[in-house]
Amino acid sequence: MTISVQVPPDEPRYADVEIREILATVVRRKWLILAVTVIFLGLTAVYTFTRVPTYAAQAVVLVKPILVNSFEMDPRSQISMETEAELVASGVIAAAAAEVAGPIEDFDDLAENLSVNAPEESQILEITVSDRNPIRAQRGAQAFAEAYLRFKSEQAITTIEQNAEALRDEIAQINREIAQINRDLALVARDSVEWKDLTDRRAGLNTSRLALENQLPTIAILSTDAGQIVRPAEVPTSPTSPNKRLNLLVGGIFGLLIGLGVAFLMEQLSGRVETAAELELILGAPTLGVIPRAASLRRRSARLAMIEVPSGPTAEAYRGLRTNILAVSQRLEVKSLLVTSAGIGEGKSTIAANLSVALAQAGRSVVLISGDLHRPSLHTLFGIGNERGLTQVLGEFVSLEKALTDTDTEGLKLLPSGPLTELDGSALLQSYGMRNVLERCSNADFVVIDGPPISFVADSLSLGQLVDGILLVVDAMKSTRAAVLRTQQQLGPLDARVLGGVVNRVRRAVPTYIGKSQVVPS
């Protein structure tokens, strides 16, 4: 007899499988992707061409410092451009701009659509106003620029006048004090102590008056030039919004991305592995069993088809799986078998249990190990306790002989998972102790391990290197091609042998045999 097996090559065969699967999905769903793209492009076009266009006008102002000596170097050190930009956007300038612009209806709307930008390392303010009317936008931008410069210049002039007036008032006060001293000197004896005090006081006042008089010319030459408009606002000839080309481009790209997302979502939802042929094509290994969906086994009271309904189609399917496993094991000397799946809830534990029962009923001695330390269920299926098990054996708390439990099926022993301990489950399964457990169980004809899902924990990857072969379970109701491909990628680099797969919960099962199409030379 020629047997079908999967022998891992030296190099991973599926390094580019994800790219091929993505491209295949795009090809399969091309009309859906195109339809979604066209819909979003149409919606974008409707939105774009129904919007009222908006125009933007910009006035560029060169800002100069005020109240400084015109001959001072580096005037930028006297200006905070951030402060000047905030001033342009303030209510004070808005009110002044409304006066400069003259009778413009709803000028407050222009103020709300004002933006001021101050490029770094410059004395430039870019004053932009947007409006649906290009003329209003131009008048608004120009009005804000002129109002800002006018406000700054008037502020400088007012400050200079106030300071000059304050100096004149101080000088007048000093003059009055000097006049009073002169009158007092005429009444006292010359060279007397009082005369000397009055004379010294008058000299000090004269010095102060001279200093104040010298400040007047300095104040007079302070700059009141706040800057100038270097580029007046012009009436815009084309709208800035909506940007039709950009909107259509973004709408097309967004629609394409949404289309791809919908396509891959539908692929995930509908791309299930439902037949033996699909599994063989994706897995690259034969399908050794097809297990039908049985409503009677979904009741809580049902546990094992091989025991509960031994004459039913589900039990017959398990006997077909047993036949194929026996054929493979005879040809390849397989004694230890890991039963795993890509995801959670695909029925691997039930299949491992029923297969073990089927092998035992065929006269083989079987040790069934509950290697799923995260969600153990075999002890529940067989109705036994889980006080002692694999974790205690690996932790050297209990001997293997005491942990092994007889079942109601002659020739079948169960090693439960055991209660969880503080030890790392993954580390336990990768330890020398696990290899020792398998060696000590090798006196049985078969050692079947119920492993955790490959896509969620690394335990099955570790176990796969300790056993003679792996049996991958997929659920026809939920397993996807992508999940099986990812699992295959994870197993590819390992020294693990995938004997084949089992399709679980199919609507209509047919007997599965190893045919010539699955033959791999020994």
C-alpha positions as CSV (number, residue, x, y, z in Angstrom):
1,M,0.0,0.0,0.0
2,T,1.2,3.5,-0.8
3,I,0.6,6.0,1.9
4,S,0.0,9.8,1.7
5,V,2.0,11.9,4.1
6,Q,3.4,15.4,4.3
7,V,7.2,15.4,4.6
8,P,8.4,18.9,5.5
9,P,11.0,20.2,3.0
10,D,14.3,21.7,4.1
11,E,13.1,25.2,3.3
12,P,9.7,26.6,4.2
13,R,7.3,26.1,1.3
14,Y,4.8,28.7,2.4
15,A,6.9,31.8,2.9
16,D,5.0,33.7,0.3
17,V,1.6,32.1,0.9
18,E,0.1,35.2,2.5
19,I,0.9,37.4,-0.6
20,R,-0.6,34.7,-2.9
21,E,-3.7,34.4,-0.7
22,I,-4.1,38.2,-0.7
23,L,-3.8,38.4,-4.5
24,A,-6.2,35.5,-4.9
25,T,-8.7,37.2,-2.6
26,V,-8.5,40.4,-4.7
27,V,-9.1,38.5,-7.9
28,R,-12.0,36.6,-6.4
29,R,-13.6,39.7,-5.0
30,K,-12.6,42.2,-7.8
31,W,-16.2,43.1,-8.7
32,L,-17.1,43.8,-5.1
33,I,-14.0,45.9,-4.7
34,L,-14.7,47.8,-7.9
35,A,-18.4,48.4,-6.9
36,V,-17.5,49.8,-3.4
37,T,-14.8,52.0,-5.0
38,V,-17.2,53.4,-7.6
39,I,-19.9,54.0,-4.9
40,F,-17.5,56.0,-2.7
41,L,-16.1,57.8,-5.7
42,G,-19.7,58.7,-6.7
43,L,-20.6,59.9,-3.2
44,T,-17.4,62.0,-3.1
45,A,-18.3,63.5,-6.4
46,V,-21.8,64.4,-5.3
47,Y,-20.4,66.0,-2.1
48,T,-17.7,67.9,-4.0
49,F,-19.8,69.3,-6.8
50,T,-22.8,70.3,-4.6
51,R,-20.7,72.3,-2.2
52,V,-20.6,76.1,-2.5
53,P,-17.0,77.1,-3.4
54,T,-14.9,79.0,-0.9
55,Y,-12.3,81.6,-1.9
56,A,-9.3,82.7,0.1
57,A,-7.5,86.0,-0.2
58,Q,-4.2,86.7,1.5
59,A,-2.4,89.9,2.5
60,V,1.3,89.7,3.5
61,V,2.5,92.2,6.1
62,L,6.1,93.0,7.0
63,V,6.2,93.7,10.7
64,K,8.5,96.3,12.2
65,P,9.1,97.0,15.9
66,I,7.6,100.2,17.3
67,L,8.9,102.5,20.0
68,V,12.6,101.6,19.3
69,N,15.4,103.6,17.9
70,S,15.3,103.3,14.1
71,F,19.1,102.7,14.0
72,E,19.0,99.7,16.4
73,M,20.4,96.5,15.0
74,D,18.4,93.2,14.6
75,P,14.8,94.6,15.0
76,R,13.5,91.0,15.2
77,S,14.7,90.8,18.8
78,Q,12.2,93.4,19.6
79,I,9.2,91.5,18.1
80,S,7.3,88.4,19.2
81,M,5.7,87.2,16.0
82,E,3.4,84.8,17.9
83,T,2.1,87.8,19.9
84,E,1.6,89.8,16.7
85,A,-0.3,87.0,15.1
86,E,-2.6,86.7,18.1
87,L,-3.1,90.5,18.0
88,V,-4.3,90.3,14.4
89,A,-6.9,87.7,15.4
90,S,-8.1,89.7,18.4
91,G,-11.4,91.4,18.7
92,V,-9.7,94.8,18.8
93,I,-8.3,94.4,15.3
94,A,-11.6,92.8,14.1
95,A,-13.5,95.9,15.2
96,A,-10.9,98.2,13.6
97,A,-11.0,96.1,10.4
98,A,-14.8,96.5,10.2
99,E,-14.3,100.2,10.2
100,V,-11.6,100.1,7.5
101,A,-13.6,97.7,5.3
102,G,-16.6,99.9,5.3
103,P,-20.1,98.6,4.7
104,I,-19.6,94.8,4.4
105,E,-22.6,92.7,5.4
106,D,-21.9,90.1,8.1
107,F,-18.3,91.1,8.7
108,D,-18.3,88.9,11.7
109,D,-18.4,85.9,9.4
110,L,-15.1,87.1,7.8
111,A,-13.5,87.4,11.2
112,E,-14.5,83.8,12.0
113,N,-12.8,82.7,8.7
114,L,-9.6,84.5,9.4
115,S,-6.3,82.7,9.7
116,V,-2.9,84.2,10.5
117,N,0.4,82.5,9.9
118,A,3.9,83.7,10.9
119,P,6.6,81.8,9.1
120,E,9.6,80.9,11.3
121,E,12.7,83.2,11.3
122,S,10.8,86.0,9.6
123,Q,9.0,89.3,10.2
124,I,6.1,88.3,7.9
125,L,2.5,87.9,8.8
126,E,0.3,86.0,6.3
127,I,-3.3,87.2,6.8
128,T,-5.8,85.0,5.0
129,V,-9.6,85.4,4.9
130,S,-11.9,82.9,3.3
131,D,-15.4,83.5,2.1
132,R,-17.9,82.3,-0.6
133,N,-17.6,85.7,-2.2
134,P,-14.1,86.4,-3.6
135,I,-14.5,90.1,-3.4
136,R,-15.6,89.9,0.3
137,A,-12.6,87.7,1.0
138,Q,-10.2,90.2,-0.6
139,R,-11.7,93.2,1.2
140,G,-11.6,91.3,4.5
141,A,-7.9,90.3,4.2
142,Q,-6.9,93.8,3.1
143,A,-9.0,95.4,5.9
144,F,-7.3,93.2,8.6
145,A,-3.8,94.0,7.3
146,E,-4.5,97.8,7.2
147,A,-6.3,97.8,10.6
148,Y,-3.4,96.0,12.2
149,L,-0.8,98.4,10.9
150,R,-3.0,101.4,11.8
151,F,-3.6,100.1,15.3
152,K,0.1,99.5,15.9
153,S,1.1,103.0,14.5
154,E,-1.6,104.8,16.5
155,Q,-0.6,102.8,19.6
156,A,3.0,103.9,19.1
157,I,2.1,107.6,18.6
158,T,-0.2,107.6,21.6
159,T,2.5,106.1,23.8
160,I,5.1,108.7,22.6
161,E,2.7,111.6,23.2
162,Q,1.9,110.3,26.7
163,N,5.5,109.8,27.6
164,A,6.5,113.3,26.3
165,E,3.6,114.9,28.1
166,A,4.7,113.1,31.3
167,L,8.3,114.5,30.9
168,R,7.0,118.0,30.3
169,D,4.9,117.8,33.4
170,E,8.0,116.7,35.4
171,I,10.1,119.5,34.0
172,A,7.4,122.1,34.8
173,Q,7.2,120.8,38.4
174,I,11.0,121.0,38.7
175,N,10.9,124.6,37.4
176,R,8.4,125.5,40.0
177,E,10.5,124.1,42.7
178,I,13.6,126.0,41.5
179,A,11.6,129.3,41.4
180,Q,10.6,128.7,45.0
181,I,14.2,128.0,46.0
182,N,15.3,131.2,44.4
183,R,12.8,133.1,46.4
184,D,13.9,131.5,49.6
185,L,17.6,132.3,48.8
186,A,16.8,136.0,48.7
187,L,15.6,135.8,52.3
188,V,18.6,134.1,53.9
189,A,22.1,135.2,54.7
190,R,24.7,134.4,52.0
191,D,27.0,131.6,52.9
192,S,24.9,130.5,55.8
193,V,24.1,126.8,56.4
194,E,20.6,127.3,55.1
195,W,21.8,129.1,52.1
196,K,24.2,126.3,51.2
197,D,21.4,123.7,51.6
198,L,19.1,125.6,49.3
199,T,21.9,126.1,46.8
200,D,22.8,122.3,46.7
201,R,19.1,121.4,46.3
202,R,18.7,123.8,43.4
203,A,21.8,122.3,41.7
204,G,20.3,118.8,42.0
205,L,17.0,119.9,40.5
206,N,18.9,121.6,37.6
207,T,20.6,118.3,36.9
208,S,17.4,116.4,36.9
209,R,15.7,118.9,34.7
210,L,18.6,118.7,32.2
211,A,18.3,114.9,32.1
212,L,14.5,115.1,31.5
213,E,15.0,117.7,28.8
214,N,17.5,115.4,27.1
215,Q,15.0,112.6,27.0
216,L,12.5,114.6,25.0
217,P,14.4,114.4,21.7
218,T,15.1,110.7,22.3
219,I,11.4,110.0,22.6
220,A,10.6,112.1,19.5
221,I,12.8,109.9,17.3
222,L,11.2,106.6,18.5
223,S,9.8,104.6,15.6
224,T,6.0,104.7,15.0
225,D,6.3,102.6,11.7
226,A,4.6,99.3,12.4
227,G,5.4,97.9,9.1
228,Q,4.0,97.7,5.6
229,I,1.8,95.6,3.4
230,V,4.3,93.9,1.0
231,R,1.7,92.0,-0.9
232,P,-1.8,93.4,-0.9
233,A,-4.8,91.0,-1.0
234,E,-6.0,90.3,-4.5
235,V,-9.4,89.0,-5.6
236,P,-9.0,85.2,-5.9
237,T,-9.9,83.8,-9.3
238,S,-10.3,80.1,-8.3
239,P,-11.8,78.6,-5.2
240,T,-9.6,76.9,-2.6
241,S,-12.4,74.6,-1.5
242,P,-13.6,72.2,-2.5
243,N,-10.4,70.9,-4.2
244,K,-12.2,68.7,-6.7
245,R,-9.1,66.7,-7.9
246,L,-7.9,66.1,-4.4
247,N,-11.4,65.1,-3.1
248,L,-11.9,62.7,-6.0
249,L,-8.5,61.2,-5.5
250,V,-9.0,60.7,-1.8
251,G,-12.5,59.4,-2.4
252,G,-11.2,56.9,-4.9
253,I,-8.4,55.7,-2.6
254,F,-10.7,55.6,0.4
255,G,-13.3,53.6,-1.6
256,L,-10.6,51.2,-2.7
257,L,-9.4,50.6,0.8
258,I,-13.0,50.1,2.1
259,G,-13.6,47.8,-0.8
260,L,-10.5,45.8,0.0
261,G,-11.6,45.7,3.7
262,V,-15.1,44.5,2.8
263,A,-13.6,41.9,0.4
264,F,-11.3,40.5,3.0
265,L,-14.0,40.5,5.7
266,M,-16.3,38.6,3.4
267,E,-13.5,36.3,2.6
268,Q,-13.0,35.6,6.2
269,L,-16.6,35.1,6.8
270,S,-17.3,32.9,3.8
271,G,-13.8,31.4,3.2
272,R,-14.4,28.4,5.3
273,V,-12.7,25.1,4.7
274,E,-15.8,22.9,4.2
275,T,-14.6,19.9,2.2
276,A,-11.9,17.4,2.3
277,A,-10.6,18.5,-1.1
278,E,-10.3,22.1,0.1
279,L,-8.3,21.0,3.2
280,E,-6.0,18.9,1.1
281,L,-5.4,21.7,-1.3
282,I,-4.5,24.2,1.4
283,L,-2.8,21.8,3.8
284,G,-0.7,20.0,1.2
285,A,-1.5,16.7,3.0
286,P,-4.3,14.1,2.8
287,T,-7.6,14.4,4.6
288,L,-7.7,11.4,6.8
289,G,-11.2,11.9,8.2
290,V,-14.5,13.8,7.6
291,I,-16.7,13.9,10.7
292,P,-20.4,14.9,10.1
293,R,-22.3,17.4,12.1
294,A,-24.6,15.5,14.5
295,A,-27.4,17.3,16.3
296,S,-27.7,14.6,18.9
297,L,-24.1,15.1,20.1
298,R,-24.7,18.8,20.8
299,R,-26.8,17.9,23.9
300,R,-25.1,18.3,27.2
301,S,-25.6,14.6,28.1
302,A,-23.8,13.4,25.0
303,R,-20.1,12.8,25.4
304,L,-18.5,10.5,22.9
305,A,-20.0,9.3,19.6
306,M,-18.1,6.1,19.8
307,I,-19.7,5.3,23.1
308,E,-23.0,7.1,23.0
309,V,-24.1,6.4,19.5
310,P,-21.7,3.5,18.3
311,S,-23.9,2.7,15.3
312,G,-24.5,6.2,14.0
313,P,-22.8,8.0,11.1
314,T,-20.5,10.0,13.3
315,A,-19.1,6.8,14.9
316,E,-18.7,5.3,11.5
317,A,-16.8,8.4,10.4
318,Y,-14.4,7.9,13.3
319,R,-13.9,4.3,12.4
320,G,-13.0,5.6,8.9
321,L,-10.5,8.0,10.5
322,R,-9.1,5.0,12.5
323,T,-8.6,3.0,9.4
324,N,-6.6,5.7,7.7
325,I,-4.5,6.3,10.9
326,L,-3.7,2.6,11.1
327,A,-2.6,2.6,7.5
328,V,-0.4,5.6,8.0
329,S,1.1,4.3,11.2
330,Q,1.9,0.9,9.6
331,R,3.8,2.5,6.8
332,L,5.6,5.2,8.7
333,E,5.8,3.6,12.1
334,V,3.7,6.3,13.8
335,K,3.0,5.6,17.5
336,S,2.7,9.1,19.0
337,L,0.1,11.5,17.5
338,L,-0.6,15.1,18.3
339,V,-4.2,16.2,17.6
340,T,-4.5,20.0,17.3
341,S,-6.2,22.8,15.4
342,A,-5.7,26.3,14.3
343,G,-8.3,27.9,16.5
344,I,-10.4,27.4,19.6
345,G,-13.6,25.3,19.5
346,E,-12.9,23.3,16.4
347,G,-13.4,19.9,18.0
348,K,-9.9,18.7,18.4
349,S,-10.5,17.3,21.9
350,T,-13.6,15.4,20.9
351,I,-11.8,14.0,17.9
352,A,-8.8,13.0,19.9
353,A,-11.1,11.2,22.4
354,N,-13.2,9.4,19.8
355,L,-10.2,8.4,17.8
356,S,-8.6,7.0,20.9
357,V,-11.7,5.0,21.7
358,A,-11.9,3.8,18.2
359,L,-8.3,2.6,18.2
360,A,-8.9,0.8,21.6
361,Q,-12.0,-0.8,20.3
362,A,-9.9,-2.2,17.4
363,G,-7.7,-4.0,19.9
364,R,-4.9,-1.4,20.2
365,S,-3.6,-0.2,23.5
366,V,-3.8,3.6,23.7
367,V,-2.7,6.3,26.1
368,L,-4.6,9.5,25.7
369,I,-2.8,12.6,27.1
370,S,-4.6,15.8,27.9
371,G,-1.9,18.2,26.7
372,D,-4.1,21.3,26.5
373,L,-3.2,22.8,29.8
374,H,-5.2,26.0,29.1
375,R,-8.6,24.5,28.4
376,P,-8.6,20.8,29.3
377,S,-11.8,18.9,28.6
378,L,-10.9,15.2,28.2
379,H,-11.5,14.4,31.8
380,T,-15.0,15.8,31.4
381,L,-15.6,13.8,28.2
382,F,-14.7,10.6,30.0
383,G,-16.4,11.6,33.3
384,I,-13.3,11.2,35.5
385,G,-11.6,13.5,38.0
386,N,-8.7,15.9,37.2
387,E,-7.1,15.9,40.6
388,R,-3.9,14.2,39.3
389,G,-2.5,14.5,35.8
390,L,0.2,15.7,33.4
391,T,1.1,18.9,35.3
392,Q,1.8,16.9,38.5
393,V,3.9,14.3,36.6
394,L,6.0,17.0,34.9
395,G,6.3,18.8,38.1
396,E,7.4,15.6,39.8
397,F,4.7,15.7,42.3
398,V,3.0,12.5,41.2
399,S,4.4,9.4,39.4
400,L,3.1,8.6,35.9
401,E,1.7,5.3,37.0
402,K,-0.5,7.0,39.6
403,A,-1.6,9.7,37.2
404,L,-2.7,7.4,34.4
405,T,-6.4,6.5,34.7
406,D,-8.3,3.6,33.3
407,T,-11.4,4.4,31.3
408,D,-14.5,2.4,30.6
409,T,-13.0,1.4,27.2
410,E,-10.7,-1.6,27.5
411,G,-7.2,-0.8,26.4
412,L,-7.5,3.0,26.8
413,K,-5.8,4.9,29.6
414,L,-6.2,8.6,30.1
415,L,-3.6,11.0,31.5
416,P,-5.6,14.1,32.5
417,S,-4.1,17.5,32.4
418,G,-4.2,17.8,36.1
419,P,-5.0,21.0,38.0
420,L,-3.1,24.1,37.0
421,T,0.0,24.9,39.0
422,E,2.2,27.9,39.4
423,L,4.6,26.4,37.0
424,D,4.7,27.6,33.4
425,G,2.6,25.2,31.3
426,S,4.6,25.9,28.1
427,A,7.9,25.3,29.9
428,L,6.6,22.0,31.3
429,L,5.6,20.8,27.8
430,Q,9.0,21.7,26.4
431,S,10.9,20.1,29.3
432,Y,12.8,16.8,29.3
433,G,10.0,15.5,31.5
434,M,7.5,15.6,28.7
435,R,9.8,13.6,26.4
436,N,10.3,11.1,29.2
437,V,6.5,10.8,29.6
438,L,6.2,9.9,25.9
439,E,9.0,7.4,26.1
440,R,7.5,5.7,29.2
441,C,4.1,5.6,27.4
442,S,5.6,4.1,24.3
443,N,4.8,0.6,25.5
444,A,1.3,1.3,24.3
445,D,0.4,0.9,20.6
446,F,-0.6,4.5,20.3
447,V,0.0,7.7,22.3
448,V,-2.6,10.4,21.4
449,I,-2.1,13.9,22.7
450,D,-4.8,16.5,22.7
451,G,-2.8,19.7,22.2
452,P,-3.9,23.4,22.4
453,P,-4.7,25.4,19.3
454,I,-1.6,26.4,17.4
455,S,-2.6,30.0,16.6
456,F,-3.0,30.9,20.3
457,V,-0.2,29.3,22.2
458,A,3.1,27.8,21.3
459,D,2.6,24.6,23.3
460,S,1.5,22.5,20.2
461,L,4.5,23.7,18.3
462,S,6.7,22.3,21.1
463,L,4.7,19.1,21.3
464,G,4.8,18.7,17.5
465,Q,8.6,18.2,17.6
466,L,8.2,15.3,20.2
467,V,5.6,13.2,18.4
468,D,5.8,11.1,15.2
469,G,3.0,13.0,13.5
470,I,0.4,15.8,13.7
471,L,-3.3,15.5,12.9
472,L,-4.8,19.0,12.2
473,V,-8.5,19.4,12.9
474,V,-10.5,22.1,11.0
475,D,-14.1,23.0,11.6
476,A,-16.2,23.2,8.5
477,M,-18.5,25.7,10.3
478,K,-15.8,28.2,11.3
479,S,-12.2,27.3,10.1
480,T,-10.9,29.6,7.3
481,R,-8.3,29.1,4.6
482,A,-6.2,31.9,6.1
483,A,-6.2,30.2,9.5
484,V,-5.0,26.9,8.1
485,L,-2.4,28.7,6.0
486,R,-1.1,30.5,9.0
487,T,-0.9,27.3,11.0
488,Q,1.0,25.7,8.1
489,Q,3.4,28.6,8.2
490,Q,4.0,28.1,11.9
491,L,4.7,24.4,11.4
492,G,6.8,24.8,8.3
493,P,10.2,25.7,10.0
494,L,9.8,23.0,12.7
495,D,11.0,19.4,12.6
496,A,7.3,18.3,12.7
497,R,5.4,16.0,10.3
498,V,1.8,16.7,9.4
499,L,0.2,13.3,8.6
500,G,-3.0,14.9,7.5
501,G,-6.2,16.7,8.5
502,V,-9.7,16.0,9.7
503,V,-12.7,18.1,8.6
504,N,-15.1,18.3,11.5
505,R,-18.8,19.2,11.5
506,V,-19.5,18.9,7.8
507,R,-23.1,19.0,6.6
508,R,-22.8,15.8,4.6
509,A,-19.8,13.5,5.2
510,V,-18.6,10.9,2.8
511,P,-16.0,8.2,3.4
512,T,-12.5,9.4,3.1
513,Y,-9.8,7.2,1.8
514,I,-6.1,7.9,1.0
515,G,-6.0,8.0,-2.8
516,K,-3.3,8.0,-5.4
517,S,-3.6,11.8,-5.7
518,Q,-2.2,12.2,-2.2
519,V,0.7,9.8,-2.6
520,V,4.2,10.9,-1.6
521,P,7.0,8.6,-2.3
522,S,8.5,6.9,0.8
